[in-house]
Amino acid sequence: MSANPNIVNNDGPNGLQPLPNPPVGSPVGTPPPPVNGPNGTPPPAQDPNPEPWIPGNPDGFEYRIIGRNDSRAVRKAKREHNNRLNTRRKMHNSSRRHDRWLEFLLLKNPETGRRPTRICPNSWRKVINTRRGTWYRIGDRMGFKHWRRERLGVGSMRAEWCDWHSVLPILTEEEKNEIEA
């Protein structure tokens, strides 16, 4: 019994609150739905179309920029990290369907952790439309300096770029062997 006579005490035996009536249609004795927090919010709904698991999914990983003032050991560690991330991105690209209309993940130069902005092609259409001078600029900054030195044709540069990104099947033999563009 409570100390104030104006307050009605609905406590059950041993001071416990009585259980609320179960909702209509709910079997008696079933546990309540799970809750996330103390405010009784329900758990988040499950995604009806979850993203399929893809090997080597690189989401959440960033390249490490190699700076001029980095020590030899730090450069080595960053280079190894960048190589591992490139491998993960290649695995991701190779595990996807090789469709000419899909974009693929771009790699970065493991020696610098960078790539030229806005000129690197990441789809079949962009690979086909990239001109020789642009390929040379990409090659100079991405570690393919032999492209300019050997004056490679556009088809050879396309093939090497797509092979490096593990998406070579998007190119036909004619596109790989093209000399000029």
Secondary structure, 3 states (H helix, E strand, C coil): CCCCCCCCCCCCHHHCCCCCCCCCCCCCCCCCCCCCCCCCCCCCCCCCCCCCCCCCCCCCCCCCCCCCCCCHHHHHHHHHHHHHHHHHHHHHHHHCCCCCCCCCCCCCECCCCECCCCCCCCCHHHHHHCCHHHHHHHHHHHCCCHHHHCCCCHHHHHHHHHHHCCCHHHCCHHHHHCCCC
